[in-house]
């Protein structure tokens, strides 16, 4: 079901999608600095199939455009990442970041209001004290549900370069933020300082050969984290080994096949996203043409490689010219780590079943998002022979791209951001695969 308007306004373009730890809430951030939170409707006895519908729960402006006067730079309001904190009480908390500033937000509900004050009238104005002749006990009266979002903390001035990822640690006390050259560790309660845990900035910037593209904490071990680079490598770091984790514990890198070497090899090998599996045993990475699964115990090569859109190999030249080759696609695990998902062009997204080795291409479109609609597998054909529903590689729309996806932590519910539309598909995501 598309849950956002379809006017092509660039500020409405969704830039991040994130389920909370229970999957009951889903947050999206957009280029206009807004965060929209959707809440899953509870199942009703009259309509048992209605569960799973996500409705707008709250919308708030998280970031505004800023100007860095020292560097004469405009700082976009676009939300780069949202991360939910594990819920500690009735309130929910999330971190949102643009290029420079991370904010901690608290989301609370109010469905009662106090009435019957002694010294104030119903509008909240102070009464004339001479008219107060008796004492009364204020009471709580029911009211329409109000969702209040309040900024709790602002973590600023920690980054010289653009923040590309934030990750909350399993200790629930710290989180990290990464930009092109540095990774900082923050305490959630302290805003005026952070600890630099990775710094790959060379003394002379002309010697710069790679940048940090993504980073994430291990889901269970609070001392371990991984970061990926534009050279296609992953570095696993252990914060117990040293305060500054410039020396990684493990380097995961696939040796390049010399026969496939081309002008574009380095660009397409850049890792755009890295995600630990829920079990913590594997890592999933996305580069331009493939998704790879790595075993933490095997550094030499990935244990699985899946081609996302190999038919684009012959089109790299034109993709370079229109800048699409620099698109940063994300990837996601399902709740049991058995299926992985990532986006592609033409509003297509791909799923790979790790057990059966089957894969499928699906399309996020208005037609497929009608209630009870079944997603039909799509096929892209290269060359002359074409089946009836196939789409030719030459007629793919490269302006329609699915960069941001999220999977419900426990159920077969996925959220797909297609430009400025949010699609939520649920239950049997694909009957062939489950």
VEXTORTOR-931641 format. One record per residue: residue in three letters; x, y, z of N, C-alpha, C, O in turn. Coordinates in steps of 0.2 Angstrom, whole numbers, plus 5000, padded with zeros to 4 digits. Layout:
! VEXTORTOR-931641
ALAXYZXYZXYZXYZ/...
END
This chain:
! VEXTORTOR-931641
UNK500449945000500050005000500450065000500950075005/UNK500450114995500850174995500550215001499950225002/UNK501050245005500850285010501050355010500950385015/UNK501350375004501550445004501250464997501250434992/UNK501150534997500950564991501450554985501950534986/UNK501150564979501550544973501750604969501950604963/UNK501650664972501950724968502650724968502950714973/UNK502950734962503650734962504050794965504250834961/UNK503950804971504350854975504950824978504950774981/UNK505550854976506150824978506250824986506550774988/UNK505950864989505950864997505550804999505750785005/UNK505150774995504750714998505050654996504850604998/UNK505650654993506050594991506250554998506650595002/UNK506050494999506250465005506950445005507250415000/UNK507350455010508050445010508250395015508850375016/UNK507750365019507950315024507350285027506850315027/UNK507350215028506750175031507050135036507550095035/UNK506650135042506850095047506350065052505950105055/UNK506250005053505749975058506049975065506749975065/UNK505649985070505949985077506049905079505849865075/UNK506249895085506449825087505849775087505949715086/UNK505249805088504649755088504349755081503949705079/UNK504449805077504149805070503449835070503149845065/UNK503249855076502649895077502649965074502149995072/UNK503249995074503350065071503850055065504250015065/UNK503650105061504150105055504250185054503750225053/UNK504850205053505050275052505350285045505750245043/UNK505150335042505450355036505750425037505450475040/UNK506350445034506550515033506550535026506650495022/UNK506550595025506550625018507050675017507350705022/UNK507050695011507550755009507350815012507850865012/UNK506750825014506550895017506650895024506450945027/UNK507050845027507150845034506650825039506650825045/UNK506050795036505550765040505550695041505850655038/UNK505350675047505250605049504550585050504150625053/UNK504350535046503650515047503650445050503950395048/UNK503250435056503250375059502550345058502050375058/UNK502550275056501950235054501850185060502350155062/UNK501250175062501150125067500650075065500250085061/UNK500850005066500449955064499749945068499749955074/UNK499249945064498549935067498449865071498749815068/UNK498149865077498049805080497549765076497149795073/UNK497549695076497049655073496349665076496349655083/UNK495849665073495149675076494849605074494949575069/UNK494349585079493949525078493549525072493449475068/UNK493249585070492849585064493249585058492949555053/UNK493849605058494249605051494949575053495449615054/UNK494949505053495649475055496149495051496749485052/UNK496049515044496549525039496849595040497249615036/UNK496549635044496749705044497349715047497649765047/UNK497549665051498249675055498749685050498849655045/UNK499249735052499749745047499749805043500249835041/UNK499149835043499049905040499449955044499349955050/UNK499849985041500250035044499950105043499850125037/UNK499750145048499450215047499950265050500350245054/UNK499850325048500350375050500150385057499650395060/UNK500750385061500650395069500950465071500650495075/UNK501450485068501650555069502150575064502450535060/UNK502150645063502550675058502950735061502550775064/UNK503550745060503850805063504450825059504750785055/UNK504650885060505250915056505850895061505950925066/UNK506350855058506850835062507450885061507750905066/UNK507650905055508150945053507951005048507550995044/UNK508251055049508151115045508851135041509351115043/UNK508751165035509351185032509751235036509551275039/UNK510451225036510951265039511451295035511551275029/UNK511851335037512351365033513051365038513051395043/UNK513551335035514151335039514551405036514851405031/UNK514551455041514851515039515651505038515951545034/UNK515951465042516651465041516851435035517351455032/UNK516551385032516651345026516251375020516351345014/UNK515851415021515351445016514951385013514951385007/UNK514751345017514351285014513651275017513551295023/UNK513251255012512551245014512551175017512751125014/UNK512151165023512051095025511351075024510951105027/UNK511251025020510651005018510250975024510550955029/UNK509550985024509150955030509050885029508750845033/UNK509150855023509050785021509250735027509750735029/UNK508750685029508950635034509250585031509050545026/UNK509950575033510350515030510150455033510150395030/UNK510050445040509950385043509450395049509450455052/UNK509050345051508650345057508850275060508850225057/UNK508950275067509050215071508650225077508650275081/UNK508250165078507750165084508250145090508650095089/UNK508050165096508450135102507950085105507350095104/UNK508250035108507849985111507350015116507550065120/UNK506749995116506250025121506350015128506449955130/UNK506450065132506550055140505950065144505850035149/UNK505450105141504850115145504250135140504350105134/UNK503750165142503150175138503350215132503050215126/UNK503850265132504050305127504550265122504850225123/UNK504550295116505050275110505550325109505350385110/UNK506150305107506650345106506950335099507050275098/UNK507150385095507550365089508050425088508050475090/UNK508650405085509150445082509050465075508850415071/UNK509050525073509050545066509650585065509850625069/UNK509950585058510550625057510450655050510250615045/UNK510750715049510850735042511650735041511950685044/UNK511850775037512550765035513050785041513650755042/UNK512750825046513250845051512950835058513350835063/UNK512350835059512050845066511650785068511150765064/UNK511750755073511350695075510850715081511050755085/UNK510250695081509750715086509350655089509250605085/UNK509250655095508950605099508250635100508150685103/UNK507750595098507050615099506650565103506750505103/UNK506150595107505750555112505050555109504750615108/UNK504750495108504050495106503550475112503650415114/UNK503150515114502650495120501950505118501750535113/UNK501550465121500750465120500450505126500650485132/UNK499950535125499550565130498750555128498550585123/UNK498450525133497650515131497250535137496650525138/UNK497550575142497250595148497450665149498050685148/UNK497050715152497250775154497050795161496450775163/UNK497450825165497150845172496650905171496750955167/UNK496150895175495650955176495450965183495550925187/UNK495251025184495051045191495551075195495651055201/UNK495951115192496551145196496251195201495651225200/UNK496551205206496351255211496451325209496051375210/UNK497051345206497251415205497251435198497351485196/UNK497051385193497051395186496351385184496051335186/UNK496151425179495451405175495651355170496151335169/UNK495051335166495151285161495651305155495951255152/UNK495751365154496151395149496951395151497351405148/UNK497051385158497651385161497851455164498451455166/UNK497451505163497551565166497451565174497051525176/UNK497851605177497851605185497151635187496951695184/UNK496851605192496151635194496351695199496851695202/UNK495851735200495851785205495851745212495351715213/UNK496351755216496351715222495851725227495651675231/UNK495551785227494951795231494351755230493851745234/UNK494351725223493751685222493851615223493351575223/UNK494451595225494551525227494351515235494651535239/UNK493751485235493451475242493551405245493451395251/UNK493651355240493751285242494351255239494551275233/UNK494551195242495051155238494751095235494351065238/UNK495051085229494751025225495350985223495951015222/UNK495250915222495850875220495750875212495250855209/UNK496250895209496250885201496150815199496450765202/UNK495850805194495650735191495950725184495950775180/UNK496050665182496350655175495750635171495350585173/UNK495550665166494950655161495250625155495750655152/UNK494950575152495150555145495150605140494650655140/UNK495550605135495550655129495750615123496050555124/UNK495750645117495950615111496750605112497050645114/UNK496950545109497650525109498050585106497950605100/UNK498550605109499050655106499750615106499950595112/UNK500050615101500750595101501250655101501150695096/UNK501650655106502150715106502850695105503050645108/UNK503150725101503850715099504250775102504150825100/UNK504750755106505150805109505950795108506150735108/UNK506350845106507050835105507350825112507250875116/UNK507750775113508050765120508750785120508950815124/UNK509150775114509850795114510050805107509750775102/UNK510550845106510750865099511550855100511850885104/UNK511750805096512450795095512750825089512750805083/UNK513150885090513350925085514150925085514450905090/UNK514350955079515150965079515550905080516150915082/UNK515350855078515750795079516050775072516550735072/UNK515850805067516050775060516250835055515950885055/UNK516850825052517050875047516750855040516650895036/UNK516650795039516450765033515650745034515450745039/UNK515350715028514650705029514550635032514850585031/UNK514050635037513950575041513550525036513050545033/UNK513750465035513450415031513150365035512650325032/UNK513250355041512950295045512950315053513450345055/UNK512450285056512450285063512250215066511850185062/UNK512450195071512350125074512250125081512750155084/UNK511750105084511650095091512050035094511849985091/UNK512350045099512749985102512249935106511749965108/UNK512449875106512049825110512049845118511649815122/UNK512549885120512549905127511949955129511849975135/UNK511649985123511050025124511250095127510850135129/UNK511950105128512150165131512550215126512650275127/UNK512850175121513350215116513050205109512750155108/UNK513250245105513150235098513750265094514150305097/UNK513850245088514350275084514050305077513550295075/UNK514450355075514250395069514950395064515450405067/UNK514850385058515350375053515250425048514750435045/UNK515850455046515850495040516350465035516650415036/UNK516550505030517050475025517750455028517950405025/UNK517950485033518650475035518650455042519150435045/UNK518150465046518150455053517550425056517050435054/UNK517650385062517050355065517150375073517650375076/UNK516550405075516550435082516150385086515650365084/UNK516350385093515850345098515550395102515950435105/UNK514950395103514550445108514250405113514050345113/UNK514150435119513750415124513050445123513050505122/UNK512550415124511850445123511650495128511250535126/UNK512050505133511850555138512350615138512250665141/UNK512850605133513350665133513350695126513550655121/UNK513250755126513150785119513850825117513950835111/UNK514250845122514750895120515450865118515850895117/UNK515450795119516050765116515950695114515450655116/UNK516350675109516350605107517050575106517550615107/UNK517150515106517850485105517950465098517550425096/UNK518450485095518650465089518950395089519450385092/UNK518650345086518850275086519150245080519550195080/UNK519050285074519350265068519550335064519050375064/UNK520150335062520350395058520750375052521350355054/UNK520550375046520950355041521150415036521350405031/UNK521150475039521350535035522050535035522450535040/UNK522350535029523050535028523350605030522950655029/UNK524050605031524350675033524250725027524150785028/UNK524350695021524250735015523650705011523650645009/UNK523150745010522550725007522650695000522150664997/UNK523150714997523250684990523450614990523450574985/UNK523650584996523750514997523150474998523150414999/UNK522550504999521950475000521750424995521650444989/UNK521650364997521450304992520750274993520550244988/UNK520550284999519850255000519450295005519750335009/UNK518850285005518450325011517950265014517850215011/UNK517750285020517250245024516550255021516350315020/UNK516250195019515550205016514950185020514450215020/UNK515150145025514550125030514850085036515450065036/UNK514550085042514750055048514250035052513650055052/UNK514349975056513849955060514149915066514649875065/UNK513849915072513949875078513749805077513249795074/UNK514149765080513949695080513249685085513249725090/UNK512749645083512149645087512249625094511749635098/UNK512749585096512749555102513349575106513349575112/UNK513949585103514549605106514749675106514849705100/UNK514649705111514749785111515449805110515449865108/UNK515949765109516549785108516749785100517249805098/UNK516349745096516449735089516049785085515449795086/UNK516349805080516049845074516349835068516949815067/UNK516049845062516349835056516249905052515749935053/UNK516749915047516549975043516849955036517249915035/UNK516449975031516649955024516950015020516950075023/UNK517250005015517650055011517450055004517150015001/UNK517650115001517550124994517950074989517850074983/UNK518450044993518849994989518549924989518849874987/UNK517949914992517649844993517849804998517749744998/UNK518249835003518449795009518049805015517749855016/UNK518049755020517749765026518249755032518649715031/UNK518249805037518649795042518249785049517849825051/UNK518449725052518149715058518549735064519149725064/UNK518349785068518749815074518449785080517849775082/UNK518949785085518849765092519049825097519649835097/UNK518549855100518749915104519149895110519349935114/UNK519149825112519549805118520249805116520749815121/UNK520449805110521149805108521549865109522149875111/UNK521249925107521549985107520950045107520450035104/UNK521150105110520650155110520550175103519950195101/UNK521050185099520950205092521050145087521550105087/UNK520450125084520450055080520750065073520350045069/UNK521250095072521550105066521850035063521850025057/UNK522049995068522249925066521649885067521449875073/UNK521449855061520849815062521049745064521549725064/UNK520549705067520649645069520649595063520949545063/UNK520149605059520049565053519949605047519549655047/UNK520249585041520049625035519749575030520049525028/UNK519149585028518749545023518849575016518649635015/UNK519149535011519249565005519249515000519549455001/UNK518949524994518949474989519449484984519449544981/UNK519949434982520449454977520049464970519549434969/UNK520349514967520049534961520249484955520749464955/UNK519749474951519849424945520149474940519749514937/UNK520749454938521149504933520749504926520749554922/UNK520349444924520049444918519449494918519249504912/UNK519149514924518549554924518749624925518349674925/UNK519449644925519649714926519449754921519549744915/UNK519149814923518949864918519049934921519249944927/UNK518949984917518950054920518450064926518650104930/UNK517950024926517450034931517549994937517149994942/UNK518049944937518049894942518049924949517749904954/UNK518449984950518550014957517850044959517650034965/UNK517550074954516850104956516350054958516050064963/UNK516350004954515749954956515949914962515449874964/UNK516549904964516749864969516649904976516649874981/UNK516449964976516350004982515749974986515249964983/UNK515849964992515249934996514849994998515050045002/UNK514149994997513750044998513350035005513050075008/UNK513349965007512949955013513249895017513449845013/UNK513249885023513449825027513049815032512849865036/UNK512749755033512349735039512549665042512649625038/UNK512549665048512649605052512049565052511449595052/UNK512049495051511449455052511249465059511549485064/UNK510549445060510249445067510649405072510749415078/UNK510949345069511349295073512049325075512349305080/UNK512249375071512949405072513449355069514049375070/UNK513249305066513849265063514049285056514649275054/UNK513549325052513749335045513649415044513349455048/UNK513949435039513849505037513649505029513849465025/UNK513149555028512949565021513149625018513149675022/UNK513449625012513649685009513349695002513149644999/UNK513249755000513049774994513549814990513749864993/UNK513749794984514049844980513649854974513049834974/UNK513949884968513449904963513049844959512549854958/UNK513449794958513149734954512949674959512549634956/UNK513149674965513049604968512949624976513049674978/UNK512649564979512649564986513049504988513049454985/UNK513349514994513849454996513749445003513549485007/UNK513749385005513749355012514349335014514749295011/UNK514649365020515249345023515149315029514749335033/UNK515649265031515649225037516149265041516749275039/UNK516049285047516449315052517149275053517649305054/UNK517049215052517649165053518049155046518549115046/UNK517849185041518249175034518349245031517849275028/UNK518949265031519149335028519249335021519249385017/UNK519449275018519749275011519249285006519449325001/UNK518649265007518149275001517449275004517349245010/UNK516949295001516249285004516049215003516249184998/UNK515549195007515349125006514749125001514649064998/UNK514449175000513949184995513949244991514049294994/UNK513849244984513849304980513249294976513149244972/UNK512849344976512249344972512249404967512349464969/UNK512049394960512049444955511349484956510849454955/UNK511449544957510749584957510549604951509949594949/UNK510949634946510749654940511349644935511649694933/UNK511549584934512149574930512049594923512549614919/UNK511449604920511349634914511549704913511549724907/UNK511749734918511949804917512749814916512949864915/UNK513049754916513749754915513949784908514449824908/UNK513549774903513749804897513449874896513649914891/UNK513149904901512849974901513250014906513050074907/UNK513849994909514150034914514450104911514450154915/UNK514550104905514850164902514250224902514350274904/UNK513650204900513150254900512950264907512650324909/UNK512950214912512750224919513250274922513150304927/UNK513950274920514450314922514250384920514350434924/UNK514050394914513950464911513350494915513350554916/UNK512850454916512250484920512250484927511750494931/UNK512850464930513050464937512650404941512750404947/UNK512250364938511950314941512450264944512250224949/UNK513050254941513450204944513750224951513950184955/UNK513550284953513750304960513150294965513250314971/UNK512550264963512050254967512150214973512550164972/UNK511950224979512150184985511450144987511050174990/UNK511450084985510950034986511050004993511649994995/UNK510549994997510549965004510349895003510049874998/UNK510449855008510249785008509949765015510049805020/UNK509549715016509249695022509149615023509149585018/UNK509149595029509049525030508349515033508049565035/UNK508049455031507449445035507549425042508149415044/UNK507049415046507049395053507449335055507849335060/UNK507449285050507849225052508449215048508849165048/UNK508749275045509349275041509349225035509849205032/UNK508749205033508749155027508649185020508849155015/UNK508349245020508249275014508549345014508449385020/UNK508849375009509049435009508749475003508549454998/UNK508749545004508349584999508749644998509149675002/UNK508749674992509049734990508649764984508349734981/UNK508849824983508449864977508849864971509449844970/UNK508449884965508749894959508449944955508049984958/UNK508449954949508150004945507449984942507249924943/UNK507150034939506450024937505950004942505449964941/UNK506050024948505650014954505649934956505149904959/UNK506149894953506249824955506649814961507049854963/UNK506449764965506849744971506949664970506549634967/UNK507549644973507749574972507749544979507949564984/UNK507549474979507649434985507949374983507849344978/UNK508449354988508849284987508649244993508849264998/UNK508449184991508349134997509049094998509249064993/UNK509349105003509949075004509948995005510448965003/UNK509348965007509348895007509148865001509548814999/UNK508648884997508548854991508948884985508848854979/UNK509248934986509648974981509149004975509449014970/UNK508549004977508149034972508149114973508149134978/UNK508049144967507949224968507349244964507149214959/UNK507149304965506549334962506649404961506949444966/UNK506349434956506349504955505649524955505149504952/UNK505449574960504749604961504749674959505249714960/UNK504149704958504149774957503649814962503149784963/UNK503949864964503449904968503149954964503450004961/UNK502449954963502149994958501450004961501249964966/UNK501050054958500350064960499950004959499549984963/UNK500049964954499649904952499749854957499249824960/UNK500349844959500549784964500349804971500449764975/UNK500149864972500049884979499349884981499149914987/UNK498949864977498249864979498149814984498449764984/UNK497649814988497549764994497449694991497049694986/UNK497749644994497749574992498049564985497949504982/UNK498349614982498749604976499249554977499649564982/UNK499349514972499949464972500549494968500449514962/UNK501149494971501649514967501849464962502049414963/UNK501949494956502149444950502849454949503149504949/UNK503249394949503949404947504049434940503649424936/UNK504549474940504749514934505449484931505849454935/UNK505449484925506149464922506349514917506049544913/UNK507049524917507349574912507749524907508149484909/UNK507649544901507949504896508449544892508349604891/UNK508949504890509549534887509549504880509549434880/UNK509549534874509649504868508949494865508449524867/UNK508849454860508249454856507749414858507149434858/UNK507849354861507249314863506949344870507249364874/UNK506249344869505949384874505249344876504849334871/UNK505149334882504449304884503949364885504149424885/UNK503349344886502749394885502849454890502749504888/UNK502949434897503049484902503649514903503749554907/UNK504149494899504849514900504949584899504549614894/UNK505449614902505549684900506249694898506749654900/UNK506349724892507049734889507549774893507249824896/UNK508149754894508649794898508649864895508849914899/UNK508549874889508549944886507949994888508050054887/UNK507449964890506850004892506750014900506250034902/UNK507349994903507250004911507350084912507650114909/UNK506950104917506950174919507450184925507350154931/UNK508050214923508550224929508350274933508750284938/UNK507850314932507650364937507250334943507150364948/UNK506950284941506550244947507050194950507150144947/UNK507250204956507750164959507550154966507350194970/UNK507650094968507450074975508150064979508450014979/UNK508250124983508950124986508850104994509250074997/UNK508250114996508150105004507550055005507050055002/UNK507750005008507249945010507349925017507849935020/UNK506849895020506849875027506449815028505949805025/UNK506649765032506249705033506049705041506449715045/UNK505449685042505149685049505549635053505749575050/UNK505749645059506249595062505949525063506349485064/UNK505349515063505049445065504649425059504549355059/UNK504249465055503749435051503949455044504449495042/UNK503549425039503649435032503249505030502749505026/UNK503549555032503349625031503949665028504449665032/UNK503849695022504449735020504249805018503649815016/UNK504649855019504549925017505049945012505649935012/UNK504749965006505149985001505050054999504450084998/UNK505550094999505550164997505650174990506250164988/UNK505150194986505250204979505150284977504650304977/UNK505750314977505750384976505350424982505550424988/UNK504750444981504350474986503750434988503250464992/UNK503750374986503150324989503450274993504050254992/UNK503050264998503250205003502750145002502150155002/UNK503050095000502650034999502749985004503349975006/UNK502249955007502349905012501949845010501349845008/UNK502349785009502049725007502149675013502649675016/UNK501649635013501549595019501349525018501149505013/UNK501349485024501149415024501649375019502249375019/UNK501349335014501749295010502049345005501749375000/UNK502749365006503049415002503149384995503049424990/UNK503249324995503249284988503149214990503549184993/UNK502649194987502449124988502949074986502949014989/UNK503349094981503849044978504349034983504648974983/UNK504549084987505149084991504949064998505449035002/UNK504349065000504249055007503748995008503548975013/
END
